[in-house]
Amino acid sequence: MQFDIKDKSLARSGIARIEWADRFMPVLRSIRERFGREKPLKGIRVAACLHVTTETANLMRTLKAGGAEIRVCASNPLSTQDDSAASLVKDFGIATFAIKGEDKKTYYAHINAALDMNPHITMDDGADLVSTLHTSRRSQLENVLGGTEETTTGVIRLKSMEMDGVLEYPIIAVNNANTKHLFDNRYGTGQSSIDGILRATNILIAGTTFVVCGYGMCGRGTAARARGAGANVVICEVDPLRALEAVMDGYRVMPVQEAARIGDVFVTVTGDTHVLRAEHFKVMKGGAIVCNSGHFNVEIDIPALRKMSKKVKKAREFVECFQLRDGREINLLADGRLVNLAAAEGHPASVMDMSFANQALCAEHMAKNHKKLEKKVYDVPEKIDRWIAKLKLDTMGVKIDRLTKEQERYLSSWSLGT
Ligand SMILES: NC(=O)c1ccc[n+]([C@@H]2O[C@H](COP(=O)([O-])OP(=O)(O)OC[C@H]3O[C@@H](n4cnc5c(N)ncnc54)[C@H](O)[C@@H]3O)[C@@H](O)[C@H]2O)c1
């Protein structure tokens, strides 16, 4: 078995943490048990490009239990947990290509190593497998049955491929499942982004002016958790509906240029580029902390910040202090990469339980139904989404009401009124 990881001897810590995460992933575990009996992925080769974490390890175990042959690589150069990668190789026999802090060349070498297996199914977080297959490895496209995509940014890339008529195989947008983006993006990114900021800086959030750029699912979660920790939260948006929602949720809303003058901490979660740039750095307070939790490290214009600085020094692990010519300092966390994954451990397992249950079931759905699907981006089938919600509630011991026959009739009839 081929692999490229930091150090196999880290597996002992990896397996302990993977098993700990598994305790909080009952939905995925129940799928793993069924997959073990039914082997729905027998003979299917899956290339996965995901954050290589304990939760991802449990997803890989599940696919393997289902009979799949797997190769996994990192979807971000900084998000790999080296001990999880070691355990994937040593304890679970899964070909893994991921090293925390890998450079761009190694990152793409790892993507190519995963694709060397000639996959039937691609499982992406950010669409890097899909884009590599569609550019430099086109001859392999004919073997691919379909794919899945984990995140908002990847879905946006894939939809634009579909619109341009260049997408060569069907993809299920796992991100769009309600049991994914309403929970993982909001509660997962919300909590873990704050966790990343705290681990990197150890600041007191209470009393700070905390600026969140982007009020999508991730932004809502991050803003709510920052407010819960006592911050004065400011939201910056470009969409009037989202901005209005933020106002009604009780936040101050203003353009980034105004927020830049008053913020102590800035988090970008937009999926957009250069949201924080030179004109904003020019007016920021000395000591401001800037970080990103959106998918790519382009939300903060780091080259511009570098250009404005006379010196850059490492202040702490994951904190680079940019000393500007006028004497102010701006602190950048985690190189502008996903702060929750780079400086902390990503989302808690119990929320990834639902996201990865979607991944596993969508891989099964793709294996069974690919012949019926066109070269399009599909939403997760509603049946899968509702099944996951129901099972998650069951595992939490939460019971809910059922419609009575009378209510069913009432809700499906147009003739019954007052
Ligand atoms: N850190 C993580 O673990 C994690 C988890 C899930 C998603 N993501 C990523 O986070 C990003 C956001 O995801 P989401 O699901 O919240 O997306 P979303 O589309 O729901 O929200 C993004 C918001 O940003 C706003 N926006 C766009 N450009 C802006 C700008 N220049 N200034 C201010 N606001 C702007 C949009 O109007 C939108 O409301 C994506 O890149 C996604 O892939 C990260």
The ligand as a Tripos MOL2 file, in Angstrom:
@<TRIPOS>MOLECULE
LIG
   44    48     1     0     0
SMALL
NO_CHARGES

@<TRIPOS>ATOM
      1 N1        -14.2650   26.5550    8.2350 N.am      1 LIG1
      2 C1        -14.9810   25.4910    7.9180 C.2       1 LIG1
      3 O1        -14.8160   24.4270    8.4970 O.2       1 LIG1
      4 C2        -16.0420   25.6120    6.8820 C.ar      1 LIG1
      5 C3        -17.1890   24.8090    6.9540 C.ar      1 LIG1
      6 C4        -18.1880   24.9710    5.9990 C.ar      1 LIG1
      7 C5        -18.0090   25.8960    4.9790 C.ar      1 LIG1
      8 N2        -16.8450   26.6370    4.9160 N.ar      1 LIG1
      9 C6        -16.5800   27.6480    3.8840 C.3       1 LIG1
     10 O2        -16.9700   28.9180    4.4230 O.3       1 LIG1
     11 C7        -17.3780   29.7890    3.3660 C.3       1 LIG1
     12 C8        -18.7950   30.3120    3.6550 C.3       1 LIG1
     13 O3        -19.7080   29.2210    3.6780 O.3       1 LIG1
     14 P1        -21.2820   29.4480    3.9390 P.3       1 LIG1
     15 O4        -21.8920   28.1070    3.8950 O.co2     1 LIG1
     16 O5        -21.4840   30.3260    5.1200 O.co2     1 LIG1
     17 O6        -21.6250   30.2460    2.5810 O.3       1 LIG1
     18 P2        -22.8640   31.1700    2.2400 P.3       1 LIG1
     19 O7        -22.8780   31.3000    0.7620 O.co2     1 LIG1
     20 O8        -24.0790   30.6990    2.9630 O.co2     1 LIG1
     21 O9        -22.4730   32.5950    2.8960 O.3       1 LIG1
     22 C9        -21.4700   33.4430    2.4270 C.3       1 LIG1
     23 C10       -21.9400   34.8810    2.6740 C.3       1 LIG1
     24 O10       -20.8590   35.7760    2.3890 O.3       1 LIG1
     25 C11       -21.4040   36.9240    1.7420 C.3       1 LIG1
     26 N3        -20.3470   37.6160    0.9960 N.ar      1 LIG1
     27 C12       -19.8280   37.3050   -0.2200 C.ar      1 LIG1
     28 N4        -18.8780   38.1930   -0.5590 N.ar      1 LIG1
     29 C13       -18.7830   39.0640    0.4720 C.ar      1 LIG1
     30 C14       -17.9840   40.2240    0.7050 C.ar      1 LIG1
     31 N5        -17.0810   40.6380   -0.1880 N.pl3     1 LIG1
     32 N6        -18.1450   40.9080    1.8700 N.ar      1 LIG1
     33 C15       -19.0780   40.5020    2.7890 C.ar      1 LIG1
     34 N7        -19.8760   39.4200    2.6050 N.ar      1 LIG1
     35 C16       -19.7270   38.7210    1.4660 C.ar      1 LIG1
     36 C17       -22.5100   36.3480    0.8610 C.3       1 LIG1
     37 O11       -23.4400   37.3470    0.5020 O.3       1 LIG1
     38 C18       -23.1180   35.2820    1.7620 C.3       1 LIG1
     39 O12       -24.1770   35.7730    2.5610 O.3       1 LIG1
     40 C19       -17.2580   28.9520    2.0990 C.3       1 LIG1
     41 O13       -15.9930   29.1820    1.5210 O.3       1 LIG1
     42 C20       -17.3580   27.5260    2.6020 C.3       1 LIG1
     43 O14       -16.7910   26.6070    1.7030 O.3       1 LIG1
     44 C21       -15.8870   26.5260    5.8630 C.ar      1 LIG1
@<TRIPOS>BOND
     1     1     2 1
     2     2     3 2
     3     2     4 1
     4     4     5 ar
     5     4    44 ar
     6     5     6 ar
     7     6     7 ar
     8     7     8 ar
     9     8     9 1
    10     8    44 ar
    11     9    10 1
    12     9    42 1
    13    10    11 1
    14    11    12 1
    15    11    40 1
    16    12    13 1
    17    13    14 1
    18    14    15 2
    19    14    16 1
    20    14    17 1
    21    17    18 1
    22    18    19 2
    23    18    20 1
    24    18    21 1
    25    21    22 1
    26    22    23 1
    27    23    24 1
    28    23    38 1
    29    24    25 1
    30    25    26 1
    31    25    36 1
    32    26    27 ar
    33    26    35 ar
    34    27    28 ar
    35    28    29 ar
    36    29    30 ar
    37    29    35 ar
    38    30    31 1
    39    30    32 ar
    40    32    33 ar
    41    33    34 ar
    42    34    35 ar
    43    36    37 1
    44    36    38 1
    45    38    39 1
    46    40    41 1
    47    40    42 1
    48    42    43 1
@<TRIPOS>SUBSTRUCTURE
     1 LIG1         1 GROUP 0 **** ****
